Amino acid sequence: MKRDLLRQSYRAMRHDLRKTVLTMLGMAWGIATVAVLLAYGDGFGRAIDNIFESFGATAVGIFPNRTSEQAGGNKAGVEVRFTNKDVELLENVLPLVRHVSRHSQKQSVVQHGERSYSFPVLGLDPPIYDIWNLQLADGRFFDDQDDLGHGLYAVMGSEAKDKLFSGMPAVGESIRVDGVWFQVIGVLKPRMQEGDDDDNRTIYVPHNSLDVLRDTHYIDGIWLDSQGLTHDKLAQTIRESLALAHGFNPEDQRAVFIFDAQKQLSQFTLISMGLKILMGFIGTITLGIGGIGLMNIMLVSVTQRTREIGVEKALGARRSDILFQFLAEAMAITAVGGVLGILLSYAISLSVGTLTLYSAMATHAEAGDIHLIVAPRVLLVSTVILGFVGVTSGLFPAVRAANLDPVEALRYE
């Protein structure tokens, strides 16, 4: 029975080959559009994930500011200043914190040999390596022993290394930071950097060692990463704890600034999801146009083969046989068009390759561009949409053929 249906479908497709080929091309273009647009949406989502991952997707930064509301007899405009006690406080009130690091900074003159540049020097604790998802190109990062021992060690950003050492190795050499000698123990891989950002020109030193360059009693900020708490709950807990310690109103949003990368990522994830839905909708509409073409050619086929349908019914063919016969023809055209469309989508993705996104604004940001990859999941979704359009487009002509009166069909000229 299945073999007969396939044979009849093949004969019907060859009967009017030109229209059949044009319809297949319409379906192929539709499915290719769906696949490529879905691949674009996936590529955009991956690019956003890569961008946040490069800076630390779970990083939370807490920075002191000035109060903007009166609280506890204190007037507005009081400066909030963090100390090591605030770090200990957050470690105690946030049990799900995995890493915590102090953050202090100084713009310094950094020298090696006859070369001298002004670079930002960051005093940080060793856990910042995991919080910011730093990657080493050479050497090692400073550890707890280096920090506790006030070791004069430095890890250099990639651009700072290039400017001071050019193509020479830096690990094991010494640099002068505001006249103080630091030994270079590591060099970081290039990080995504927008415009004049100093990420790759930064010198990283243990926080306790920064006291040879500036007073570190008051720290500039605190970085941590925490999992298990919702973004709003995390921010609320941090504000309430610091408000109690420093005497400001917990509702005062300006007293302490909290940067939550995970919250930012979730907002971009919603944008990415909306883009995927939009891309899928546009692709489905395009494929639907191809489906209308399929429906038209099947209706023409029903009209042209009315007497044939009457003969089949007169010889005992049931309505279901006629229904499946025409539906099989529609699905055969859809299947061949789908295969051609998938091949076309791969050809497009391979020829286009990468679409510029974040690298247009940042350096070393190729991972933040959109890579068109027709993944298996994209093919699965595209195939489901194709099958739905094919069945929908072929069902109406098939039902019309199945419902023809055999007597009227035999009399049709």
C-alpha positions in Angstrom: 0.0 0.0 0.0 2.8 2.4 0.9 4.7 1.5 -2.2 1.6 2.1 -4.3 1.2 5.6 -2.7 4.8 6.5 -3.4 4.6 5.3 -7.0 1.4 7.3 -7.5 3.0 10.3 -5.9 6.0 10.1 -8.1 3.8 9.8 -11.3 1.7 12.8 -10.2 4.8 14.9 -9.5 6.2 14.1 -13.0 2.9 14.8 -14.6 3.5 18.6 -14.3 7.2 18.7 -13.5 7.7 22.4 -13.9 5.0 23.4 -11.3 6.3 20.7 -9.0 9.9 21.9 -9.2 8.8 25.5 -8.6 6.7 24.5 -5.6 9.7 22.5 -4.2 11.9 25.5 -4.6 9.4 27.6 -2.8 9.3 25.1 0.1 13.1 24.9 0.0 13.5 28.6 0.3 11.0 28.7 3.1 12.7 26.0 5.2 16.1 27.5 4.6 14.8 30.9 5.8 13.4 29.3 9.0 16.7 27.4 9.6 18.9 30.4 9.0 16.8 32.8 11.1 16.7 30.3 14.0 20.4 29.9 13.7 20.8 33.7 13.8 18.7 33.8 17.0 20.8 31.0 18.6 24.0 32.7 17.5 22.9 36.0 19.1 22.1 34.1 22.4 25.5 32.4 22.4 27.2 35.8 21.7 25.5 37.4 24.7 26.5 34.4 26.9 30.1 34.6 25.7 30.3 38.4 26.4 29.1 38.0 30.0 31.1 34.9 30.5 34.3 36.7 29.5 33.7 39.3 32.3 32.3 36.8 34.9 28.7 35.9 34.4 28.0 35.5 38.1 30.0 38.5 39.4 28.5 40.9 41.8 30.2 44.2 42.5 29.4 46.4 45.5 30.6 50.0 45.6 30.1 52.7 48.2 28.7 56.1 47.4 26.9 58.9 49.2 23.5 58.7 50.9 20.6 60.5 49.3 18.1 60.2 52.2 18.2 61.0 55.9 18.3 58.1 58.3 18.9 57.7 62.0 19.6 61.4 62.6 22.2 61.5 59.8 21.6 64.0 57.0 21.7 63.1 53.3 25.1 63.3 51.5 27.1 61.3 54.0 29.9 59.3 52.4 29.8 55.6 52.8 33.2 54.0 53.2 34.0 50.2 53.2 36.6 48.5 55.3 37.6 44.9 55.8 34.8 44.5 58.4 32.3 44.9 55.6 33.9 42.1 53.7 33.6 39.9 56.8 30.0 41.0 57.3 28.9 40.0 53.7 30.7 36.6 54.1 28.6 36.0 57.2 25.2 37.2 55.9 25.6 35.6 52.5 26.2 31.9 53.2 26.0 31.0 49.5 28.9 33.2 48.6 31.6 31.2 46.8 34.3 33.8 46.4 34.9 37.3 47.9 37.5 39.9 46.9 38.4 43.3 48.0 38.9 45.9 45.3 41.1 49.0 45.5 42.7 50.9 42.7 45.5 53.5 42.0 46.6 55.0 38.7 50.4 54.6 38.8 53.5 55.1 36.7 54.7 51.6 35.6 58.3 51.3 34.3 60.4 48.6 32.8 63.8 49.6 31.5 63.4 52.8 29.5 59.7 52.3 28.9 57.3 54.1 31.2 53.4 54.2 31.1 50.6 55.3 33.3 48.5 52.1 34.1 45.7 51.4 36.6 46.9 49.1 39.4 44.3 47.0 41.0 44.7 45.6 44.5 42.6 42.4 44.6 42.3 39.1 46.5 43.1 35.8 44.8 39.4 34.8 44.4 39.0 37.6 41.8 40.5 35.1 39.3 37.3 33.0 39.5 34.9 35.9 40.0 36.0 37.7 36.8 36.8 34.5 34.9 40.4 35.6 34.2 42.5 33.5 31.9 46.3 33.2 32.1 48.5 33.3 29.0 51.7 32.7 30.9 52.8 32.2 34.5 50.4 32.0 37.4 48.0 34.2 39.4 48.9 35.3 43.0 47.5 33.1 45.7 46.5 33.5 49.4 50.1 33.1 50.6 51.2 35.9 48.3 48.4 38.1 49.7 48.9 37.3 53.3 52.6 37.8 53.0 52.3 41.2 51.3 54.3 39.8 48.4 55.3 42.3 45.8 54.0 40.3 42.9 52.2 41.5 39.8 50.1 39.9 37.1 49.9 42.0 33.9 47.2 42.5 31.3 48.1 41.5 27.8 48.4 45.1 26.4 50.4 46.3 29.4 52.8 43.4 28.8 53.1 44.3 25.1 53.8 48.0 25.9 56.4 47.3 28.6 58.1 44.2 27.2 57.1 44.1 23.5 57.8 40.6 22.3 60.1 39.7 25.2 58.9 37.3 28.0 57.7 39.2 31.1 57.3 36.4 33.7 60.2 36.4 36.1 61.1 40.0 35.3 60.6 43.0 37.6 58.7 46.3 37.0 58.6 49.5 39.0 55.3 50.8 40.1 55.5 54.3 41.5 59.1 53.5 42.3 58.4 50.2 44.1 59.7 47.0 42.5 57.2 44.2 41.8 58.0 40.8 40.3 55.9 39.7 37.3 54.5 36.3 38.0 51.8 36.1 35.3 50.4 37.5 32.1 46.7 37.4 31.3 45.1 36.5 28.0 43.5 39.4 26.1 40.0 40.2 27.4 37.1 41.8 25.5 37.7 45.6 25.8 35.4 48.4 24.7 37.0 51.7 23.4 39.3 53.2 26.0 38.6 50.6 28.7 41.8 49.7 30.7 41.0 46.0 31.1 44.1 44.8 29.1 46.3 47.6 30.4 45.8 46.8 34.1 48.4 45.6 36.6 46.9 43.2 39.2 48.6 42.9 42.6 47.6 41.3 45.9 45.3 43.7 47.9 47.5 43.6 51.0 50.5 44.5 48.8 48.8 47.6 47.5 49.5 49.3 50.9 53.0 50.2 49.6 51.4 52.4 47.0 48.4 53.9 48.9 46.4 53.6 52.1 44.2 50.6 51.9 42.2 51.0 55.2 39.2 52.1 53.1 38.6 49.9 50.1 37.0 51.0 46.8 34.6 48.1 46.5 33.8 44.4 47.0 33.4 41.7 44.4 31.7 38.3 45.0 29.8 35.6 43.2 26.8 34.0 44.8 24.5 31.3 43.5 21.2 30.2 45.0 19.8 33.6 45.8 17.5 35.5 43.5 18.9 38.8 42.2 16.4 40.9 44.2 16.9 38.9 47.4 20.7 39.1 47.0 20.6 42.9 46.5 18.1 43.3 49.4 20.3 41.3 51.8 23.4 43.3 50.9 21.7 46.7 51.3 20.0 45.8 54.6 23.3 44.4 56.1 25.4 47.4 55.0 22.7 49.9 55.9 22.7 48.5 59.5 26.4 48.7 59.7 26.7 52.2 58.2 23.5 53.8 59.4 21.8 54.6 56.1 18.3 53.8 54.9 18.1 50.4 53.2 15.8 51.9 50.6 18.5 54.5 49.6 19.5 53.2 46.2 22.3 55.7 45.9 24.2 54.9 49.1 25.6 51.7 47.7 25.8 50.7 44.0 25.3 47.0 43.3 26.3 45.6 39.9 24.9 42.1 39.3 26.1 40.5 36.1 23.6 37.6 36.4 20.8 40.1 36.5 22.1 41.9 33.5 22.5 38.6 31.7 18.9 37.5 32.5 17.6 40.8 30.9 19.6 40.1 27.8 18.4 36.5 27.8 14.8 37.8 27.6 15.8 40.0 24.6 17.5 37.0 23.0 14.4 34.8 23.6 12.2 37.5 22.1 14.6 37.7 19.1 14.4 34.0 18.6 10.6 34.0 18.7 10.6 36.9 16.2 13.0 35.1 13.8 11.0 31.9 14.0 7.8 33.8 13.3 9.2 35.6 10.3 10.6 32.3 9.0 7.3 30.5 9.5 5.5 33.3 7.6 8.0 32.8 4.7 7.5 29.1 4.8 3.7 29.6 4.9 3.9 31.4 1.6 5.6 28.3 0.1 2.8 26.3 1.7 0.2 28.4 -0.1 2.0 27.6 -3.4 1.8 23.9 -2.5 -1.9 24.2 -1.7 -2.5 25.8 -5.1 -0.7 23.2 -7.1 -2.5 20.4 -5.2 -5.9 22.1 -5.9 -5.0 22.3 -9.6 -3.9 18.7 -9.5 -7.3 17.7 -8.0 -9.1 19.6 -10.7 -7.0 18.0 -13.5 -7.5 14.5 -12.1 -11.2 14.7 -11.3 -12.0 11.9 -13.8 -9.2 9.8 -12.4 -10.5 10.2 -8.9 -14.0 9.2 -10.2 -12.6 6.0 -11.8 -10.7 5.1 -8.6 -13.9 5.5 -6.5 -15.9 3.5 -9.1 -13.4 0.7 -8.8 -13.8 0.6 -5.0 -11.3 3.2 -3.6 -12.4 4.5 -0.3 -12.4 8.2 0.8 -9.4 7.5 3.1 -7.5 6.0 0.1 -8.0 9.2 -2.0 -7.2 11.4 1.1 -3.9 9.6 1.8 -3.0 9.5 -1.9 -3.1 13.3 -2.3 -1.7 14.0 1.2 1.2 11.7 0.3 1.8 13.7 -2.8 1.9 16.9 -0.8 4.2 15.4 1.8 6.5 14.1 -0.9 6.9 17.6 -2.4 7.4 19.0 1.1 10.0 16.4 2.0 12.1 16.9 -1.2 11.8 20.7 -0.7 12.8 20.3 2.9 15.9 18.4 2.0 16.9 21.0 -0.5 16.1 23.8 2.0 18.3 22.2 4.7 21.2 21.8 2.2 20.6 25.5 1.2 20.6 26.6 4.9 24.0 24.8 5.5 25.4 26.5 2.3 24.2 29.9 3.6 25.6 29.4 7.1 29.0 28.2 5.8 29.3 31.0 3.3 28.3 33.7 5.8 30.1 32.1 8.7 30.3 35.0 11.3 28.3 38.2 11.5 30.0 41.1 13.3 28.3 42.0 16.6 30.4 42.9 19.7 33.7 43.0 17.8 32.5 46.2 16.1 32.6 47.9 19.5 35.3 46.0 21.3 38.7 44.5 20.7 39.5 40.8 21.3 35.7 40.3 21.1 35.4 37.7 18.3 33.6 35.3 20.7 30.9 38.0 21.0 30.1 37.9 17.3 27.2 35.9 15.9 28.3 32.5 14.4 25.7 31.1 12.1 25.5 27.4 13.0 22.6 25.2 11.9 22.6 23.0 15.0 20.6 19.8 15.3 18.1 21.5 17.5 17.5 24.2 14.8 17.0 21.4 12.3 14.5 19.7 14.6 12.5 22.8 15.1 12.6 23.6 11.4 11.5 20.1 10.5 8.5 20.3 12.9 7.5 23.6 11.3 8.0 22.2 7.8 5.8 19.2 8.6 3.1 21.3 10.1 3.0 23.6 7.0 3.1 20.6 4.7 0.3 18.8 6.3 -1.8 22.0 6.6 -1.2 22.9 3.0 -1.9 19.4 1.6 -4.9 18.5 3.8 -7.4 20.9 2.3 -6.8 19.7 -1.4 -6.8 16.1 -0.1 -10.1 16.4 1.7 -11.6 18.1 -1.4 -10.5 15.2 -3.6 -11.7 12.6 -1.1 -15.2 14.3 -0.9 -15.7 14.3 -4.7 -18.9 12.5 -5.8 -17.8 9.6 -8.1 -20.7 10.1 -10.5 -20.0 13.8 -10.9 -16.3 13.1 -11.2 -16.8 10.6 -14.0 -19.0 13.1 -15.9 -16.3 15.8 -15.5 -14.8 17.0 -18.8 
